[in-house]
């Protein structure tokens, strides 16, 4: 019979009893493992041949038993037992056994694989570890202090998605890392993904993974995606506005249901991932143009944090410059920045924000031969953009660097305002030239008038 051939081909020992406890099936592997000859047991009550056999009890109570250790006549093995049902009634039971040596070998292999998994997890965690905390965010002007406070008190203490908006280079990823570090997921992975860096087809497989044979040249073993890698951690989706519409649908499902489906897959898998998204675009405008899903926009925008541009917080420049250059020395002397150089830095619009400022300072530090950073050391683009705000004859030695930068900014604002009418329209034109919002201009004017 076919079932006899099937049982005989199984590499484990198999024994089957009917509802009366009579042994009706046995394979060769069972006799090799247990030492029981086929003629001794086949067709006889199991309890008569093996008085302590628990398979009879399985027949009575209908319960499965696993990992039962047996030692008889110097032979050691491990047995799994299960009842056989037909129409809800127990009509027999089956036992499957493995020799002790085989079990030990399998356990050794399992231990090796568990150690490999542990090692891979440690590597993964070391590769995807956040480095920045809120203490690493320098400055408190131009709305930055308020943004930090909201991020600390609200965003870090909840599981909801966070949307960070701000210009390129303003520090959105630093905020994302700081939020992760202040959250309960701090000891788990933080995985950054730039949505603008991947073509559509590759992005889907990177985020969600793929099954075996999902597409040509796919890994034969399939692949786990970044959502699975970020399980119980944080996934940072930078430039989320660039995500294709069809992928936005899949992201929305993750946010709603906490489930993913691999490319080419059928089954869904649950994941526990905190999403922090960032963009330098106006997502609401993209929603209006049909380039971004409105439902996803509101899902991401549960907590919305706007990271201010550097030009809106010029008062933070001295502290930023000191922080960036503090680890550099020339001839064993700490780097200092001349007032003329600070004026040039304060006069720049910094469209690339803190990232551009860092690059400019790194360039200047590489050009220096003495410990004092002068205007001549700055990149040409910074030197040509600076305005003559305060003549050198008006530089007073009793001004602190921060007050000097603030005074320089105020003088420049006055110069720009003088070019336009004293009206709201004039203020709009001045703000546009200064590359700041009208609200920021009015706030700066209030400080000037108080002074």
Steps between C-alpha positions, in 0.01 A plus 500: 500500500609857432478597868740217590755632250454853632559394863800288399660795317487725807845549657362497856366198686121468457254281692120507462233341724128467432217596735546170687867567565620236251820585304397516135792681336872514565795598282858374485640820657292435814658157548851643451444776756319295768648155440150347484457243222202533269378146585502576874258789482298512177140383553533490878374741771767767553456487878587129499831553322588845641329522841606863564413633154316835529342465155219298660421798724495724192239264355290542816520878564552618141790729602826557314830432675835631380862446594438193718837348597520118500782265600445128451752219468788747479338700219411868543257688282243780499136447403218728378145360519166613355146361477342418162151646456217411261178702516600627843562155645838353597558194281867443576831662592844542346845539651806639322841450659856617447815347643672698777813558292293648218314726745827618656639573153187698410524694828865581427403624154219704653741657749739589218217662303378690808851635556515608135164674533617673819819613327306630200263688732797659677650604166165637386456699821853641477443607138164660576567684824395861554780731614330828584300612803326831568818617675676486161260753346672837527305827542164621626399793279259539210253248636761226551455496877124454466547219247741320733259531793209353302721221370620416853168516679265371230664323207745292704238368742238364259492231231330717238668598172695827485537724195808723494498783247776745423751599237780275386788500747298643789546192721187288452681167537672625816154572643379155392793331674452710814130406515592133465768526771255663742232235436446152644652360179842654566667159535352375173603579142462836327498445123518803267368469144525772235187455288651711220804274466324188368319431173138398555546125444805476725344710776207260540723195540735687734218611728279191494736222389417235240419131475697235313466547123318833536690640202792426269839485677330497841686325781396133502436519872291814477576806710369675810425870462592799714162495673584156638852613586353796691259280702458653849719791390466816290495541121594849383355577155693801370365686197169316542339737249692321224337164573297371200120499541463119485759457776318763706205258508717225651649744753149608598407136570803459725395808696138386524537125554861447605541238224722460194492271198818416313529550125367182340357387832150400607518495878520813713740536790451718806767759577542744786674803350495866602497727191672838491475670161670812367472723196627834371188533285154635573313169527160668512568664163600160363171361632315774308690408183421129539862408563451392862211312659289713730423210738872423534576869557268512801631167628859629495409843631378389844793696648640763265833664588647780289878529521591868448745611232840634609422848364207518744733447795815693414546574871604134539792542258774570758403192702477285185836622371665433836347152517613405149855628545560409867687177426752664266832653602770676298851480647344369822282809530120501500338645188344844540283680243569865422213747521530577130470130419198469733344801326548328166339184636208698644448679168455176309147374421606135554253334263665168591455577870719334766637247251628783278642684803691187605646456152605866488672473839670172410637670189620798704667277760689318227625835359627642831867521594446688827243447772285799397235446234488802267266601217764394249475141620129474418375356169464754220121454492477612864738792450313633196159479666595695809381859529677793654285530808715663764813688398808387684523844661177425686619170650527543873714270705243482782243319279465125549503288184130418537407868547720595207325250271160624621603862441628414153172329413293794625705748297455292187124469557477880530697541178266267314186664644622841381478368142122450520186689602403514866192281452396139530574453131844649558557261790404208276756611239768545766428157649524346154841659445618391845363151423301483823127495570309822569420369849872447571576852373241653734643301794848630423366856470341470845841412645659794313238743633547369856870560468 
